[in-house]
Structures are given as structure tokens and as C-alpha cells.
Amino acid sequence: MARLPDLMQFAAEHGLKIGTIADLIEYRSRTESLVQKISTRQLVTAHGEFTAHAYKDLPSDSVHLALVRGTWTGSHEVLARVHALATAAGCQLVATCDLVIASEQAAFALPGGKSNLFCHTPLVAVSRSIGRKRALELALTGDPINAQTAADWGLVNRVVPRAELEAATLELAVRISRRSSMGLRLAKESVNRAEDRMGVTDVVHAAHSLHVLGHSHNLNTHGILVDPEGARVIRESKKK
């Protein structure tokens, strides 16, 4: 089998174009969708009113729900409180928020490695918060860390007792709201621009391409998006 340098030389000699696997993944990610939005409705819960969006995973025909409350833009300061386990994309959301208060019962994990998958896009945000080595420890082991470890590593700002979680988060929000709105916007914009210059958006797109590649491999090899052995691990972990 010819390697890429040989193929490139052959293509140049014969006026041919070469498309790499990375090119194919990027093209399909840009032009095709594996998800279809099927419904939206308001949902009243004990924690307030949310907008519920229903999406269908086209390859598996499964349905997923996303609960949304409020709107925000990149110029807004985003605060979050975490009361329990934040795993995979939940851990990604924690890492993406500007400030996070966690309860003593909270935990954080990137469990994809335990199920023969991998938390590609969550790993980007988490590694920005806690550094490469600690992020890889989370991703490669799949083991959760407790709230205090998350604070020591820089994933969350502070840990408080569960009963004080809401009050502590609100107190922080009130303190920030007393600052000049122009000063807050400029501070947030400085961080946004720095991340843009570091190519964060491009890295997320690249990680998503690898995520799609992993599912495509499972679909071609096993006929489903998830490795059967990984699915077994997930089912057994839920029984514990």
C-alpha cells in the first residue's frame, strides 16, 4: 500500500487531486447531519419553566431531550452551580462556564474511555480549565473526581455544603452585578478574544470530527454507534 507522500507525488505527476480521511470527515460534518430537531415545547418543573427541545438521532432512531432556560451570548458572564454528578457533556458545560460553585456532593467525570468511546469535545474545554495531564487522567481512566479535587484542579471556583449552594451562587452573582457593566463586558471580551487567537473554535471542530469518526467506525464495525463491549460496561455501571 502506497503511503501519503508517494500518493502525493503520483497525484502531482498525473494532475490528480487527493482527499484525505480528515477532508472527508470535515466535509461530512459540514454538509450532513446525524440529528434532526422534531419538537419544542414549554415545560414547567419544580426548578422553574424550561424550553424542551426534542432531537432524533437518525442512525439509531433514538430521541434525546435538551432543556433550555434563558438566553445568553458570549459577552455575558455565565455562572453555574453543580449539586451532583457532572459527566461527559455535563463536565464540558462546567468547564465552559465562567464561574462555578459546587456542592460537597458534586463529582465530575469524562467516562468515555470506560465504554470504548472517548469524550473528545468535552476534553477540549476541560483541558483548558485544568491542564493537559489532569484532563487526560480524567479521560483515560474515566474515573470521577470529587468536588474538592475539582476545586484544587481549577475546574470549579468553590465548594460549599449542599444546603448553601443556591445562596452562595446567588451571592456571587450579586457581587458581580454591582460592577460596571462596561467593565464586565470588556473583561469578558478580552478572554473571548484570547481564546479566539488560540484557535479554540478550530480545536473544538477538530475534536468533533474525531468524535464522528469514532461513531462511524463503530457503525461500520458493529452496526451500531456504540461498541457493544462499551455498551455493556455502561449498563453494568448503572446497576451499581
C-alpha positions in Angstrom: 0.0 0.0 0.0 1.4 3.4 -1.0 1.9 6.0 1.7 0.7 9.6 1.5 4.0 11.1 0.3 4.1 8.6 -2.6 0.4 9.3 -3.4 1.0 13.0 -3.4 3.9 12.6 -5.8 1.9 10.3 -8.1 -1.1 12.8 -8.0 1.2 15.7 -8.8 2.7 13.9 -11.8 -0.8 13.0 -13.2 -2.7 16.1 -12.3 -4.9 14.3 -9.7 -6.4 15.6 -6.5 -6.1 13.8 -3.2 -8.7 13.7 -0.5 -7.7 12.6 3.0 -9.8 11.0 5.6 -9.7 14.2 7.6 -11.0 16.1 4.5 -13.9 13.6 4.2 -14.8 13.9 7.9 -14.7 17.7 7.7 -16.9 17.7 4.6 -19.4 15.3 6.0 -19.5 17.2 9.3 -20.2 20.4 7.4 -22.8 19.1 4.9 -24.5 16.2 6.7 -26.4 15.9 9.9 -27.0 12.9 12.2 -29.5 14.8 14.3 -33.0 16.1 13.5 -35.0 18.5 15.6 -38.5 17.1 15.9 -40.3 19.2 18.6 -40.2 22.1 21.0 -42.5 22.9 23.9 -42.5 24.7 27.3 -42.0 22.5 30.3 -42.9 23.5 33.9 -40.7 21.9 36.6 -40.1 22.2 40.3 -37.0 24.3 39.3 -38.8 26.7 37.0 -40.0 26.8 33.4 -37.8 25.4 30.7 -38.0 25.1 26.9 -37.7 21.5 26.0 -36.3 20.6 22.6 -36.6 17.0 21.3 -34.0 15.7 18.8 -33.8 12.4 16.9 -30.5 10.6 16.5 -31.0 9.5 12.9 -28.7 6.4 12.8 -30.1 4.9 16.0 -33.6 6.4 15.7 -33.4 7.3 19.4 -34.8 10.6 20.9 -32.9 13.0 23.2 -34.2 16.0 25.1 -32.4 19.3 25.8 -33.8 21.6 28.5 -33.1 25.3 28.0 -33.7 28.2 30.3 -33.0 31.8 29.4 -30.6 33.1 26.7 -27.1 34.3 26.7 -24.3 35.4 24.4 -20.5 35.2 24.5 -20.5 38.7 26.2 -22.5 37.5 29.2 -20.9 36.2 32.4 -22.1 32.6 32.8 -22.4 31.3 36.4 -23.3 27.8 37.3 -24.0 25.7 40.4 -23.4 21.9 40.5 -25.2 19.8 43.0 -24.4 16.2 41.9 -22.5 14.3 39.1 -21.5 16.2 36.0 -20.3 13.7 33.4 -19.2 13.9 29.8 -21.0 16.9 28.2 -22.1 17.9 31.6 -18.5 18.2 32.6 -17.9 20.1 29.4 -20.6 22.6 30.4 -18.9 23.1 33.8 -15.6 23.8 32.1 -17.1 26.2 29.6 -18.9 28.3 32.3 -17.1 31.4 33.6 -17.6 30.7 37.3 -18.8 27.5 39.0 -19.9 26.8 42.6 -20.1 23.1 43.5 -21.7 21.3 46.4 -19.7 18.9 48.6 -21.7 16.1 46.9 -20.8 17.0 43.4 -18.5 14.9 41.2 -17.0 15.3 37.7 -16.0 12.7 35.1 -15.1 12.1 31.5 -16.2 8.4 31.3 -15.9 7.8 27.6 -12.7 5.8 28.0 -14.5 3.2 30.1 -17.0 2.4 27.3 -14.7 2.2 24.3 -15.7 5.7 23.3 -14.0 8.9 24.1 -15.1 12.3 25.4 -13.5 14.2 22.5 -15.2 17.6 22.6 -15.6 17.7 26.4 -11.9 17.1 26.7 -11.2 20.3 24.8 -13.0 22.5 27.3 -11.8 20.5 30.4 -8.2 20.6 29.3 -8.4 24.4 29.0 -9.5 24.6 32.6 -7.3 22.0 34.4 -4.4 21.4 32.0 -3.4 18.6 29.7 -2.2 16.0 32.2 -5.1 16.2 34.6 -7.6 16.3 31.7 -6.1 13.2 30.2 -6.2 11.4 33.6 -9.9 12.0 33.7 -10.4 11.0 30.1 -8.1 7.9 30.0 -9.3 6.4 33.3 -12.9 7.5 33.1 -12.9 7.8 36.9 -14.8 10.7 38.6 -13.2 13.2 40.9 -14.9 14.8 43.9 -15.8 18.4 44.3 -12.7 19.4 46.4 -10.4 17.9 43.9 -12.2 19.7 41.1 -11.6 23.0 43.0 -8.0 22.2 43.6 -7.5 21.4 39.9 -9.3 24.6 38.8 -12.5 23.1 37.3 -14.7 24.9 39.8 -14.2 28.0 41.8 -15.5 27.0 45.2 -17.1 24.1 47.2 -19.9 24.7 49.7 -22.3 22.5 51.7 -25.3 21.4 49.6 -27.7 23.5 51.8 -25.7 26.6 51.0 -25.2 26.0 47.2 -28.0 28.2 45.9 -27.3 31.1 48.3 -23.6 31.0 47.6 -24.1 31.1 43.8 -26.6 34.0 44.1 -24.3 35.9 46.4 -21.5 35.7 43.9 -23.9 36.8 41.1 -25.0 39.8 43.1 -21.4 40.9 43.8 -20.6 40.7 40.1 -23.7 42.6 39.2 -22.6 45.6 41.2 -19.6 46.1 38.9 -19.7 48.4 35.9 -21.5 46.7 33.1 -19.0 48.2 30.6 -16.0 46.9 32.6 -17.5 43.4 32.8 -18.2 43.3 29.1 -14.6 44.4 28.3 -13.1 41.8 30.7 -15.2 39.0 29.2 -14.4 40.2 25.6 -10.6 40.1 26.5 -10.9 36.4 27.4 -13.0 35.6 24.4 -10.5 37.3 22.0 -7.6 35.5 23.7 -9.4 32.1 23.1 -10.1 33.0 19.5 -6.5 33.8 18.9 -5.5 30.5 20.4 -7.8 28.7 17.9 -10.2 27.2 20.5 -13.1 27.1 17.9 -10.9 25.2 15.4 -9.8 22.8 18.1 -13.5 22.0 19.0 -14.3 21.4 15.3 -11.3 19.1 15.0 -12.3 17.2 18.2 -15.9 16.8 16.9 -14.5 15.3 13.7 -12.8 12.7 15.7 -16.0 12.1 17.6 -17.8 11.5 14.4 -15.0 9.2 13.1 -15.3 7.1 16.3 -19.1 6.6 15.8 -18.6 5.9 12.1 -16.1 3.2 13.0 -18.5 1.6 15.4 -21.3 1.8 12.9 -19.2 0.2 10.2 -17.7 -2.5 12.5 -20.6 -3.3 14.8 -23.6 -2.0 13.0 -24.4 0.5 15.9 -22.9 3.8 17.0 -21.5 2.3 20.3 -19.1 -0.5 20.6 -21.1 -3.4 22.1 -18.5 -4.0 24.8 -18.7 -0.4 25.7 -22.5 -0.5 25.9 -22.2 -3.5 28.3 -19.8 -1.5 30.6 -22.3 1.4 30.6 -25.2 -1.0 31.5 -23.3 -2.6 34.3 -22.1 0.7 35.8 -25.8 1.8 36.0 -26.6 -1.3 38.1 -24.1 -0.4 40.8 
